[in-house]
Amino acid sequence: MKNKKRYRILNSKDKMVGQTDDIEEALKIKEEFKHEGAYIDDKKSKKSHRKAYFR
């Protein structure tokens, strides 16, 4: 059976930089990749945690 993670961390070009089930870990990964415009995509919630990224 596939292990599906709830939170995916994507950069501004929609490339996956991380995947986890723990929101605290997801926030740490997002902070680590913030220079790439990272945001969190929540698979269970229709609203994602995406922040606008302007260069």
DSSP file (Angstrom, degrees, kcal/mol; ACC not computed):
  #  RESIDUE AA STRUCTURE BP1 BP2  ACC     N-H-->O    O-->H-N    N-H-->O    O-->H-N    TCO  KAPPA ALPHA  PHI   PSI    X-CA   Y-CA   Z-CA
    1    1 A M              0   0    0      0, 0.0     2,-0.1     0, 0.0     0, 0.0   0.000 360.0 360.0 360.0 137.7    0.0    0.0    0.0
    2    2 A K        -     0   0    0      1,-0.1     2,-0.9     2,-0.0     0, 0.0  -0.404 360.0-129.7 -70.3 143.9    1.3    3.5   -0.9
    3    3 A N        -     0   0    0     -2,-0.1     2,-0.5     2,-0.0    -1,-0.1  -0.837  27.5-163.8 -94.1 103.2    2.2    5.8    1.9
    4    4 A K        -     0   0    0     -2,-0.9     2,-0.3    17,-0.0    -2,-0.0  -0.783   5.1-148.8 -94.9 125.8    0.3    9.0    1.1
    5    5 A K        -     0   0    0     -2,-0.5    16,-0.2     1,-0.1    38,-0.1  -0.660   6.8-143.8 -91.7 147.9    1.5   12.1    2.9
    6    6 A R  S    S+     0   0    0     -2,-0.3    37,-2.3     1,-0.1     2,-0.5   0.919  81.2  51.3 -77.7 -45.4   -0.9   14.9    3.8
    7    7 A Y  E     -AB  20  42A   0     13,-2.8    13,-2.5    35,-0.2     2,-0.4  -0.828  61.1-172.4-104.3 128.8    1.3   18.0    3.3
    8    8 A R  E     -AB  19  41A   0     33,-2.3    33,-3.5    -2,-0.5     2,-0.6  -0.963  13.5-148.8-114.5 134.9    3.3   18.6    0.2
    9    9 A I  E     -AB  18  40A   0      9,-2.7     8,-3.1    -2,-0.4     9,-1.3  -0.920  22.6-179.2-105.9 119.8    5.7   21.5    0.1
   10   10 A L  E     -AB  16  39A   0     29,-2.5    29,-2.7    -2,-0.6     6,-0.2  -0.854  19.8-132.7-118.3 150.6    6.1   23.0   -3.4
   11   11 A N    >   -     0   0    0      4,-2.1     3,-2.2    -2,-0.3    26,-0.2  -0.343  44.4 -85.2 -91.7-177.1    8.2   25.8   -4.7
   12   12 A S  T 3  S+     0   0    0     24,-2.2    25,-0.1     1,-0.3    41,-0.1   0.698 130.6  53.9 -64.4 -19.0    7.0   28.7   -6.9
   13   13 A K  T 3  S-     0   0    0     23,-0.2    -1,-0.3     2,-0.1     3,-0.1   0.186 119.8-109.9 -97.4  15.8    7.6   26.5  -10.0
   14   14 A D    <   +     0   0    0     -3,-2.2     2,-0.5     1,-0.2    -2,-0.1   0.769  69.5 146.4  59.4  31.4    5.4   23.7   -8.5
   15   15 A K        -     0   0    0      2,-0.0    -4,-2.1     1,-0.0     2,-0.3  -0.854  53.6-117.1 -93.6 130.7    8.4   21.4   -8.0
   16   16 A M  E     +A   10   0A   0     -2,-0.5    -6,-0.2    -6,-0.2     3,-0.1  -0.518  37.1 170.8 -72.4 126.3    8.0   19.3   -4.8
   17   17 A V  E     -     0   0A   0     -8,-3.1     2,-0.3     1,-0.3    -7,-0.2   0.494  65.3  -1.1-110.4  -9.6   10.7   20.0   -2.2
   18   18 A G  E     -A    9   0A   0     -9,-1.3    -9,-2.7     2,-0.0    -1,-0.3  -0.975  50.9-159.0-172.6 162.7    9.2   18.0    0.6
   19   19 A Q  E     +A    8   0A   0     -2,-0.3     2,-0.3   -11,-0.2   -11,-0.2  -0.962  25.9 145.1-153.6 131.1    6.3   15.7    1.8
   20   20 A T  E     -A    7   0A   0    -13,-2.5   -13,-2.8    -2,-0.3   -14,-0.1  -0.972  47.5-134.5-159.1 167.6    5.2   15.0    5.3
   21   21 A D  S    S+     0   0    0     -2,-0.3     2,-0.5   -15,-0.2    -1,-0.1   0.503  85.4  84.6-102.0 -11.3    2.2   14.2    7.6
   22   22 A D     >  -     0   0    0      1,-0.1     4,-2.1   -15,-0.1     5,-0.1  -0.837  63.7-156.0-100.9 121.9    3.4   16.6   10.4
   23   23 A I  H  > S+     0   0    0     -2,-0.5     4,-2.3     1,-0.2     5,-0.2   0.847  94.7  56.1 -65.1 -34.6    2.5   20.3   10.0
   24   24 A E  H  > S+     0   0    0      2,-0.2     4,-1.7     1,-0.2    -1,-0.2   0.924 110.0  44.9 -63.2 -43.8    5.4   21.4   12.2
   25   25 A E  H  > S+     0   0    0      1,-0.2     4,-2.3     2,-0.2    -2,-0.2   0.879 111.1  54.4 -66.2 -38.2    7.9   19.6    9.9
   26   26 A A  H  X S+     0   0    0     -4,-2.1     4,-2.5     1,-0.2    -2,-0.2   0.894 107.4  50.3 -62.3 -40.8    6.1   21.1    6.9
   27   27 A L  H  X S+     0   0    0     -4,-2.3     4,-2.2     2,-0.2    -1,-0.2   0.869 109.3  51.4 -66.2 -36.3    6.5   24.6    8.3
   28   28 A K  H  X S+     0   0    0     -4,-1.7     4,-2.0     2,-0.2    -2,-0.2   0.916 111.4  46.8 -65.6 -43.1   10.2   24.0    8.9
   29   29 A I  H  X S+     0   0    0     -4,-2.3     4,-1.8     2,-0.2    -2,-0.2   0.910 111.5  51.9 -64.8 -41.7   10.7   22.8    5.3
   30   30 A K  H  < S+     0   0    0     -4,-2.5     8,-0.3     1,-0.2    -2,-0.2   0.914 110.3  48.3 -60.2 -43.0    8.7   25.7    4.0
   31   31 A E  H >< S+     0   0    0     -4,-2.2     3,-1.0     1,-0.2    -1,-0.2   0.867 108.9  54.3 -65.2 -36.5   10.9   28.1    5.9
   32   32 A E  H 3< S+     0   0    0     -4,-2.0     3,-0.3     1,-0.2    -1,-0.2   0.846 117.2  36.0 -65.7 -34.6   14.0   26.4    4.6
   33   33 A F  T ><>S+     0   0    0     -4,-1.8     3,-1.7     1,-0.2     5,-1.1   0.070  79.4 116.4-107.1  22.9   12.9   26.9    1.0
   34   34 A K  G X 5 +     0   0    0     -3,-1.0     3,-1.5     1,-0.3    -1,-0.2   0.781  68.4  65.6 -65.5 -25.4   11.3   30.3    1.4
   35   35 A H  G 3 5S+     0   0    0     -3,-0.3    -1,-0.3     1,-0.3    -2,-0.1   0.705 101.7  50.8 -68.0 -17.4   13.9   31.8   -1.0
   36   36 A E  G < 5S-     0   0    0     -3,-1.7   -24,-2.2   -24,-0.0    -1,-0.3   0.337 124.0-104.8 -97.5   4.3   12.3   29.6   -3.7
   37   37 A G  T < 5 -     0   0    0     -3,-1.5    -3,-0.2   -26,-0.2    -2,-0.1   0.876  53.6-172.1  76.9  37.6    8.8   30.8   -2.9
   38   38 A A      < +     0   0    0     -5,-1.1     2,-0.3    -8,-0.3   -27,-0.2  -0.294   8.5 177.5 -67.4 146.0    7.8   27.6   -1.1
   39   39 A Y  E     -B   10   0A   0    -29,-2.7   -29,-2.5    11,-0.1     2,-0.5  -0.958  28.4-112.3-143.7 162.3    4.2   27.0   -0.1
   40   40 A I  E     -B    9   0A   0      9,-0.4     9,-1.6    -2,-0.3     2,-0.6  -0.835  19.0-158.5-102.2 129.6    2.3   24.1    1.6
   41   41 A D  E     -B    8   0A   0    -33,-3.5   -33,-2.3    -2,-0.5     2,-0.7  -0.939   8.6-155.5-107.7 114.7   -0.4   22.2   -0.3
   42   42 A D  E     -B    7   0A   0     -2,-0.6     3,-0.4   -35,-0.2   -35,-0.2  -0.815   3.2-161.9 -93.6 114.3   -2.8   20.4    2.1
   43   43 A K  S    S+     0   0    0    -37,-2.3    -1,-0.1    -2,-0.7   -36,-0.1   0.786  88.8  47.2 -68.0 -27.9   -4.4   17.4    0.4
   44   44 A K  S    S+     0   0    0    -38,-0.2     2,-0.4     3,-0.1    -1,-0.2   0.663 105.4  65.7 -89.5 -16.3   -7.3   17.1    2.8
   45   45 A S        -     0   0    0     -3,-0.4    -3,-0.2     1,-0.1    -1,-0.0  -0.881  68.2-148.4-109.8 136.8   -8.2   20.8    2.8
   46   46 A K  S    S+     0   0    0     -2,-0.4     2,-0.6     2,-0.1    -1,-0.1   0.818  88.1  70.3 -71.6 -28.6   -9.6   22.6   -0.2
   47   47 A K  S    S-     0   0    0     -3,-0.1     2,-0.2     2,-0.0    -5,-0.1  -0.788  78.2-154.3 -87.4 124.8   -7.9   25.8    1.0
   48   48 A S        -     0   0    0     -2,-0.6    -7,-0.2    -7,-0.1    -2,-0.1  -0.551  23.5-119.2 -94.7 166.8   -4.1   25.6    0.6
   49   49 A H        +     0   0    0     -9,-1.6    -9,-0.4    -2,-0.2     2,-0.2  -0.015  60.3 149.4 -91.7  29.1   -1.6   27.5    2.6
   50   50 A R        -     0   0    0    -11,-0.2     2,-0.4   -10,-0.1   -11,-0.1  -0.434  30.0-162.3 -72.6 134.3   -0.2   29.2   -0.5
   51   51 A K        -     0   0    0     -2,-0.2     2,-0.1   -13,-0.2    -2,-0.0  -0.903  30.0-102.8-111.1 143.5    1.2   32.7   -0.2
   52   52 A A        -     0   0    0     -2,-0.4     2,-0.5     1,-0.1   -15,-0.1  -0.399  33.4-154.2 -63.9 141.0    1.7   34.9   -3.2
   53   53 A Y        -     0   0    0     -2,-0.1     2,-0.4   -41,-0.1    -1,-0.1  -0.960  13.7-178.6-124.0 112.6    5.3   35.1   -4.2
   54   54 A F              0   0    0     -2,-0.5   -17,-0.0     1,-0.1    -2,-0.0  -0.917 360.0 360.0-112.8 137.3    6.4   38.1   -6.1
   55   55 A R              0   0    0     -2,-0.4    -1,-0.1     0, 0.0    -2,-0.0   0.444 360.0 360.0 -84.9 360.0   10.0   38.6   -7.4
